[in-house]
């Protein structure tokens, strides 16, 4: 019975991850002609005390590189609450109790640092990193009291336009950034060997 429960949990987690990927792929396609997008890039991260850093999604814009973590917390009738101090919890509909969730903010910050370092090492210093956490469903209500960018993919366009950052990255440089990141798509295989 314990093995069956573990397998069910694993299966539920895999289904949830597949739903995340499917939802985000559908949503981000609307930005294909506006921004350069790269997915699932694994970079070395020894400079920040880790072996590697895998970023779910990069969105390269004239203002900087959006380093995106994707989470599928909560479901219909629930509220994802992010407090000012960074605590994440999912509150079930009509109940006072909540389920604490690991905050992806620290994870995403490490992705930003690893990406910044990697780009510098590859001749691209001073590129602005824009950390974003995407919620991968439209079912859960999101209450974000933190200073972090936590949003649905559909909010990206307005968020980028509202950033008080100059548009200093040319199309050619954006493509160069994408190429440098893309070269490392399969680094995970080299790290594990």
C-alpha positions in Angstrom: 0.0 0.0 0.0 2.9 2.4 0.8 4.5 1.7 -2.6 1.2 2.3 -4.3 0.8 5.6 -2.4 4.3 6.7 -3.4 3.7 5.8 -7.0 0.4 7.7 -7.0 2.2 10.8 -5.6 4.9 10.5 -8.2 2.3 10.0 -11.0 0.3 13.1 -9.7 3.5 15.1 -9.6 4.4 14.1 -13.2 0.9 14.9 -14.4 1.1 18.3 -12.7 4.5 19.0 -14.3 3.2 18.0 -17.8 0.2 20.3 -17.2 2.6 23.1 -16.3 4.6 22.5 -19.5 1.5 22.2 -21.7 -0.1 25.4 -20.3 3.0 27.5 -20.5 3.8 26.3 -24.0 0.3 27.3 -25.1 0.5 30.7 -23.4 4.1 31.7 -24.4 3.4 31.0 -28.1 1.7 34.4 -28.2 5.1 36.0 -27.6 7.1 34.1 -30.2 7.1 37.0 -32.7 7.8 39.6 -30.0 10.6 38.0 -27.9 13.3 35.3 -28.2 12.4 32.4 -26.0 14.5 29.5 -24.8 13.4 26.7 -22.5 15.1 24.3 -20.0 18.7 25.5 -20.2 21.1 23.9 -17.8 24.1 26.1 -16.9 27.2 25.5 -14.8 26.8 27.2 -11.4 30.0 26.6 -9.5 30.4 30.3 -9.0 27.3 30.4 -6.8 28.2 27.2 -4.9 26.1 24.7 -7.0 26.9 22.2 -9.7 24.3 23.5 -12.1 21.3 25.7 -12.5 18.4 24.7 -14.7 16.1 27.5 -15.8 12.6 26.7 -17.0 12.2 29.6 -19.4 14.2 32.5 -20.7 12.5 35.4 -22.4 15.0 37.7 -24.0 13.8 41.3 -24.5 15.3 44.7 -25.4 15.2 45.5 -21.6 16.9 42.4 -20.4 16.7 38.6 -19.9 13.6 37.4 -18.1 14.7 34.4 -16.0 11.5 32.5 -15.4 10.6 29.8 -12.9 7.3 28.0 -13.5 5.1 26.7 -10.7 1.7 25.1 -10.7 0.6 25.7 -7.1 -3.1 25.6 -6.3 -6.2 24.8 -8.2 -9.8 26.1 -8.8 -11.3 27.4 -5.6 -8.0 27.8 -3.8 -5.9 31.0 -3.2 -2.1 31.1 -3.5 -0.9 33.6 -0.9 2.6 35.1 -1.0 3.2 37.2 2.1 5.5 40.3 2.4 8.1 38.1 4.0 8.1 35.6 1.2 6.1 32.8 2.7 4.0 30.9 0.2 0.8 29.0 1.1 -2.2 27.6 -0.6 -5.5 28.3 1.2 -8.3 25.9 0.5 -11.7 27.4 -0.4 -13.7 28.3 2.6 -11.1 27.1 5.1 -8.8 28.8 7.5 -6.1 26.2 7.1 -3.4 26.5 4.5 -0.6 24.3 3.0 2.8 25.9 3.1 4.8 25.7 -0.2 8.5 26.1 -0.9 9.2 29.5 -2.1 10.7 29.5 -5.6 12.2 33.0 -5.1 15.6 31.7 -3.8 15.7 29.1 -6.6 15.0 31.7 -9.2 17.6 34.1 -7.7 20.2 31.4 -8.1 19.2 31.0 -11.7 19.6 34.7 -12.3 23.1 34.7 -10.7 24.2 31.6 -12.7 22.9 33.1 -15.9 24.5 36.5 -15.3 27.8 34.8 -14.6 27.6 32.5 -17.7 26.8 35.5 -20.0 29.7 37.5 -18.5 32.1 34.5 -19.0 30.9 34.4 -22.7 31.6 38.0 -23.5 28.2 39.5 -22.5 28.7 41.5 -19.3 26.2 43.8 -17.8 23.0 42.2 -19.2 20.0 42.9 -16.9 18.4 39.8 -15.3 14.6 40.1 -14.7 13.4 37.4 -12.3 9.9 36.2 -12.9 7.8 33.4 -11.4 5.0 32.2 -13.6 1.9 30.5 -12.1 1.0 27.8 -14.6 -2.7 27.8 -14.3 -5.6 30.2 -14.5 -7.6 28.4 -11.9 -6.0 29.5 -8.6 -6.5 33.0 -7.2 -3.1 34.7 -6.6 -2.6 37.2 -3.8 1.0 38.5 -4.0 2.0 40.9 -1.2 5.7 40.4 -1.8 7.9 42.6 -4.0 8.6 39.7 -6.4 7.3 39.4 -9.9 4.8 36.6 -9.7 2.3 36.4 -12.5 0.6 34.4 -15.2 2.2 34.3 -18.6 -0.6 36.4 -20.1 0.6 39.3 -17.9 4.1 39.4 -19.3 3.6 41.9 -22.1 2.2 44.6 -19.8 4.8 43.8 -17.1 7.7 44.2 -19.5 6.3 47.5 -20.9 5.8 48.9 -17.4 9.4 48.2 -16.4 11.4 51.4 -16.0 14.4 50.1 -17.9 15.9 51.4 -21.1 15.6 49.3 -24.3 19.4 48.8 -24.8 19.7 45.3 -26.2 19.5 45.2 -30.0 17.9 42.4 -31.9 21.4 41.1 -32.9 22.5 41.1 -29.2 19.3 39.4 -28.1 20.0 36.7 -30.7 23.6 36.4 -29.5 22.4 35.9 -25.9 20.0 33.2 -27.1 22.8 31.5 -29.0 25.1 31.5 -25.9 22.3 30.0 -23.8 21.3 27.5 -26.5 24.8 26.2 -26.7 24.4 24.8 -23.2 21.0 23.1 -23.7 22.6 19.7 -23.4 25.3 20.5 -20.8 23.3 18.4 -18.3 24.5 15.3 -20.1 28.1 16.4 -19.7 27.7 17.3 -16.0 26.4 13.9 -15.1 29.1 11.9 -16.9 
